[in-house]
Amino acid sequence: MRDAKDTDEDAEADGLRKIIHVDMDAFFASVEQRDDPELRGKPVAVGGSGGRGVVAAASYEARKFGVRSAMPSVTARRLCPDLIFVRHRFDAYKEASQQIRAIFHHYTDLVEPLSIDEAFLDVTADRLGIGSATRVAELVRQEIRAKTRLTASAGVSYNKFLAKLASDQNKPDGLCVIRPGEGARFVQSLPIRRFHGVGPKGAEKMAKLGIATGADLAARDIAFLREHFGSFADYLYRAARGIDLRPVRTNRIRKSLGGERTFSEDISAGPALRETLDNIVDIVWERIERAEAKGRTVTLKMKYTDFRIVSRAKSLPNNVADKSEFARVGHALLEELLPLPLPIRLMGLTLSNLEHESGQEEERPDDAQLSLL
């Protein structure tokens, strides 16, 4: 087996990038366990424990019982009767995130945050002249642990797609390296559900086509993929071969901010729909304020029990002024759709046409949409 130095020399010789993806382990829940010794070693969920509450994050002790983020709290409680719910503390998470970002920038200027708890780092030319991406990843993880008392997992490879897959390979508190020449073999050994962008419905469709692994996907030609997956085909074709040419971008800015909620029981009654929308408004607007975002377009999304999706959007002449206007527009969109022809299993609300501080609208890729807390 080649060592990290050999890996980095190979990458340089082939003109490949050295990319690290760092992903904090159960970030929100880990911060809570760090700050409250009584929670350590116990199953913890961040989120609301009420009837319509949703799990925002779950500790690894809770995950052993099947508790996951975005799961209804009643379901989580059923899976883990001893689950401890704590309310989110965004100030604490933001403070830890800022410490972690500072550590990233100690090693490279090319940092692309994906969210409050994960980022890509391009260390092809690291600031300290270390030369080895694997060594940089080790040092980053060590410094995060020393300064924040939190653990991070990291993936190291020659492109973003592979680095992100690698960071999830040995969680929690793990490191995985995919070397030049190993990407296609690694990807083709994975279940198709591990591919970013392939959700449960997409995986179900692929299963019907005989595609269960990356190898199955790689065996299909581009014509077959385009016939069945349209514009998504080109991404799938490249991903199955471990190909990703995207650079790490330091100026990545959200195109939208929002959240959606999947219900444990389908709902259709007007009062229940309005109450649910109010809950979503509360959480999404808190995110909007935290990001200091401004936008003009409000979009309501709902998924019926037969999985059909309906959406309505309204663009205002000026930015949405405040939470009450955001709620008013959202409710107006909902009223346009009532009465519903079928119950719904999901509702979401998004603010888009966002402006950066300069006032110029800038785009961010499709993974900007945040899951609902």
C-alpha positions in Angstrom: 0.0 0.0 0.0 1.3 3.5 -0.9 1.7 6.1 1.8 0.2 9.6 1.9 3.4 11.1 0.4 3.2 8.8 -2.6 -0.5 9.7 -3.0 0.2 13.4 -3.1 3.2 13.0 -5.5 0.9 11.0 -7.8 -1.7 13.7 -7.7 0.8 16.4 -8.5 2.2 14.4 -11.4 -1.2 13.9 -12.9 -2.2 17.5 -12.5 -5.0 16.5 -10.0 -6.3 18.6 -7.2 -5.9 17.7 -3.5 -9.4 18.0 -1.9 -10.5 17.5 1.7 -14.1 17.3 2.8 -14.5 17.9 6.5 -17.8 16.9 8.1 -18.5 17.4 11.8 -19.9 14.4 13.7 -23.5 14.9 14.8 -22.7 18.5 15.1 -25.6 20.0 17.0 -26.0 17.0 19.3 -22.3 16.9 19.9 -22.2 20.5 21.0 -25.0 19.8 23.4 -23.2 16.8 24.9 -20.0 18.8 25.1 -21.6 21.6 27.0 -23.8 19.5 29.3 -21.9 16.5 31.0 -25.2 15.0 31.9 -25.9 14.3 28.3 -22.7 12.5 27.4 -23.0 8.9 26.4 -26.8 9.2 26.3 -29.2 9.3 23.3 -29.8 13.0 22.5 -32.0 14.7 19.9 -31.9 18.4 19.2 -35.4 19.6 18.3 -39.0 19.9 19.5 -40.4 17.0 21.5 -44.0 18.0 21.0 -46.6 16.3 18.8 -45.4 18.2 15.7 -41.8 18.4 16.6 -39.0 17.3 14.3 -35.5 16.0 15.1 -32.9 18.4 13.8 -29.9 16.3 14.9 -29.3 13.0 16.7 -26.4 11.8 18.7 -24.7 8.6 17.7 -26.2 7.0 20.8 -29.6 7.9 19.4 -28.8 6.8 15.9 -28.2 3.2 17.1 -32.0 3.1 17.7 -32.7 4.4 14.2 -33.3 8.0 15.2 -32.4 10.4 12.3 -32.6 14.1 11.5 -35.9 15.3 9.9 -37.7 12.4 11.7 -40.9 13.4 13.5 -40.3 13.5 17.2 -43.1 11.1 18.0 -41.5 8.5 15.8 -38.1 9.1 17.4 -39.5 8.7 20.9 -41.2 5.5 19.8 -37.9 4.1 18.5 -35.9 5.3 21.6 -38.1 5.7 24.7 -35.1 7.1 26.7 -34.3 9.8 24.1 -33.5 13.2 25.6 -34.8 16.2 23.7 -33.0 19.5 23.9 -33.9 22.8 22.3 -31.5 24.1 19.7 -29.0 26.8 20.6 -27.9 28.4 17.4 -25.5 30.9 19.0 -23.5 28.0 20.4 -23.4 26.2 17.1 -22.4 29.3 15.2 -19.6 30.0 17.7 -18.2 26.5 17.2 -18.6 26.8 13.5 -16.6 30.0 13.4 -13.8 28.4 15.4 -13.7 25.5 12.9 -13.7 27.8 9.9 -10.7 29.7 11.3 -8.9 26.3 11.5 -9.6 25.6 7.9 -8.2 29.0 6.8 -5.1 28.3 8.8 -4.2 25.7 6.2 -5.7 27.0 2.9 -7.5 30.1 1.5 -9.6 27.8 -0.7 -12.5 26.9 1.6 -16.0 26.2 0.4 -18.5 25.9 3.2 -21.5 23.7 2.4 -23.3 24.3 5.7 -22.6 25.3 9.3 -20.8 21.9 9.9 -19.1 20.9 6.7 -16.8 22.3 4.0 -14.5 21.5 1.1 -10.8 22.5 1.3 -8.5 22.6 -1.7 -5.0 22.0 -0.3 -3.2 21.5 -3.7 -1.0 24.4 -2.5 -1.6 24.5 1.2 -0.5 27.6 3.1 2.0 25.9 5.4 3.8 24.0 2.6 3.0 20.6 4.2 2.5 19.1 0.7 0.4 16.1 1.9 -3.4 16.4 1.8 -3.7 13.4 4.1 -1.4 15.0 6.7 -3.3 18.3 6.4 -6.6 16.4 7.1 -5.1 14.8 10.1 -3.8 18.1 11.5 -7.2 19.8 10.8 -9.0 17.1 12.8 -6.5 17.2 15.6 -6.8 21.0 15.9 -10.6 20.9 15.8 -10.6 18.4 18.7 -8.1 20.4 20.7 -9.8 23.8 20.3 -13.5 22.8 20.3 -13.6 19.5 22.0 -15.6 18.1 19.1 -14.8 15.4 16.5 -14.8 15.7 12.7 -14.5 13.1 10.0 -12.6 13.8 6.8 -12.4 12.5 3.3 -9.3 13.1 1.1 -9.3 12.6 -2.7 -8.6 14.3 -6.0 -12.1 15.7 -6.5 -15.0 17.0 -4.5 -17.4 14.1 -5.3 -15.0 11.5 -4.0 -13.8 13.5 -1.0 -17.4 13.9 0.2 -18.1 10.2 -0.2 -14.9 9.4 1.7 -15.7 11.6 4.6 -18.8 9.5 5.3 -17.0 6.2 5.0 -15.5 5.9 8.5 -17.8 8.1 10.6 -17.6 9.1 13.4 -14.2 10.5 14.0 -12.7 8.9 10.9 -10.5 9.5 8.0 -10.7 7.9 4.5 -8.3 8.5 1.6 -9.3 7.7 -2.1 -6.1 7.8 -4.1 -5.6 8.7 -7.8 -6.6 5.7 -9.9 -8.9 4.3 -7.1 -12.0 6.5 -7.6 -13.9 4.5 -10.1 -13.4 1.2 -8.2 -14.4 2.8 -4.9 -17.6 4.4 -6.3 -18.6 1.2 -8.1 -18.5 -0.7 -4.8 -21.1 1.5 -3.2 -24.9 1.1 -3.0 -26.6 3.6 -5.3 -28.2 5.3 -2.3 -24.8 6.7 -1.3 -24.7 8.8 -4.5 -25.5 12.5 -3.7 -28.8 13.4 -5.2 -30.2 9.9 -5.3 -33.1 9.8 -2.8 -35.4 7.0 -1.8 -37.7 7.5 -4.8 -34.7 7.6 -7.3 -33.2 4.5 -5.7 -36.5 2.7 -6.1 -36.7 3.7 -9.8 -33.1 2.5 -10.3 -33.8 -0.8 -8.6 -36.6 -1.5 -11.1 -34.1 -0.9 -13.8 -31.6 -3.4 -12.2 -29.3 -0.7 -10.8 -28.4 -1.3 -7.2 -24.7 -0.4 -7.1 -22.3 2.0 -8.7 -21.0 -0.9 -10.8 -24.6 -1.4 -12.1 -24.8 2.3 -13.0 -21.4 2.3 -14.7 -22.6 -0.6 -16.9 -25.3 1.6 -18.4 -24.4 3.8 -21.4 -25.2 7.5 -21.6 -28.1 6.9 -24.0 -29.8 4.5 -21.5 -29.3 7.0 -18.7 -30.7 9.9 -20.7 -33.7 7.9 -21.7 -34.6 7.2 -18.1 -33.2 10.1 -16.1 -33.2 13.1 -18.5 -30.9 15.9 -17.5 -29.7 14.0 -14.4 -28.1 11.4 -16.7 -24.8 13.3 -17.3 -24.2 13.6 -13.6 -24.9 9.9 -13.0 -22.6 8.9 -15.9 -19.7 10.9 -14.5 -20.3 9.9 -10.9 -20.3 6.2 -11.6 -16.8 6.7 -13.0 -15.6 8.9 -10.1 -15.3 12.0 -12.3 -15.9 15.5 -11.0 -14.3 18.6 -12.4 -15.9 21.2 -10.1 -13.4 23.5 -8.4 -13.6 24.5 -4.7 -15.3 27.9 -4.7 -14.8 30.3 -1.9 -17.7 32.6 -2.9 -20.5 30.1 -2.8 -23.7 31.9 -2.0 -27.2 30.6 -1.4 -29.8 30.8 -4.1 -32.6 30.1 -1.6 -33.3 29.4 2.1 -36.1 27.2 3.2 -37.3 24.0 4.8 -39.8 21.3 4.4 -41.5 18.8 6.7 -42.6 15.2 6.1 -45.5 14.2 8.3 -45.9 11.0 10.3 -49.5 11.1 9.3 -51.0 12.7 6.1 -53.0 15.8 6.7 -55.7 17.6 4.6 -57.8 19.7 6.9 -57.5 23.5 6.6 -56.7 24.2 10.3 -54.0 21.5 10.5 -52.4 22.8 7.3 -52.4 26.4 8.5 -50.9 25.4 11.9 -48.2 23.4 10.1 -47.4 26.3 7.9 -47.0 28.6 10.9 -44.5 26.1 12.4 -42.5 26.1 9.2 -42.6 29.9 9.0 -41.2 30.1 12.5 -38.2 27.9 11.8 -37.4 29.1 8.2 -37.6 32.8 9.2 -35.2 32.2 12.1 -32.8 30.8 9.5 -33.4 33.8 7.2 -32.6 36.2 10.0 -29.5 34.2 11.1 -28.2 34.3 7.5 -29.2 38.0 7.2 -30.8 37.0 3.9 -33.1 39.2 1.8 -35.3 37.9 -1.0 -38.4 38.7 -3.0 -39.9 35.3 -3.9 -41.9 33.0 -1.6 -42.6 29.4 -2.7 -44.9 26.9 -1.1 -44.4 23.2 -1.9 -46.6 20.3 -1.1 -46.5 16.6 -1.9 -49.7 14.6 -2.1 -50.1 11.1 -0.8 -49.7 9.8 -4.4 -46.3 11.6 -4.5 -47.4 14.3 -7.0 -45.8 17.6 -6.1 -47.6 20.9 -6.4 -46.0 24.3 -5.8 -47.1 28.0 -5.9 -44.8 31.0 -5.8 -45.2 34.7 -5.5 -42.6 37.4 -6.2 -42.9 40.8 -4.5 -41.7 44.0 -6.0 -39.4 44.5 -3.0 -37.7 42.2 -0.6 -39.9 40.4 2.0 -40.0 43.0 4.8 -40.4 40.8 7.9 -41.7 37.5 9.3 -45.3 38.6 9.2 -45.1 39.4 5.5 -43.4 36.1 4.9 -46.2 34.3 6.7 -48.9 36.3 5.0 -47.6 35.4 1.5 -47.2 31.8 2.5 -50.7 31.6 3.8 -52.1 33.3 0.7 -50.4 30.7 -1.5 -51.9 27.9 0.7 -55.4 29.3 0.5 -55.2 29.3 -3.3 -54.8 25.5 -3.2 -57.6 24.8 -0.7 -59.5 22.5 -0.6 -56.9 19.9 -1.5 -57.8 17.1 -3.8 -55.8 14.7 -1.7 -54.1 14.7 1.7 -50.5 15.8 1.7 -47.4 14.1 3.2 -45.0 17.0 2.9 -45.0 20.8 3.1 -42.2 23.2 2.5 -41.7 27.0 2.3 -38.7 28.8 0.6 -37.5 32.3 0.2 -35.6 32.8 -3.0 -34.3 35.6 -5.3 -31.8 36.3 -2.6 -29.5 39.2 -2.6 -25.9 39.3 -1.5 -24.7 42.2 0.6 -23.7 44.0 -2.6 -27.3 43.7 -3.8 -26.4 41.5 -6.7 -28.3 38.2 -6.9 -25.9 35.3 -7.0 -26.4 31.6 -7.5 -25.7 28.6 -5.5 -26.1 25.0 -6.6 -29.1 22.8 -5.9 -27.9 21.6 -2.6 -28.6 25.0 -1.0 -32.0 23.9 0.2 -31.8 23.2 3.9 -33.6 20.4 5.7 -36.2 21.6 8.2 -35.2 21.6 11.9 
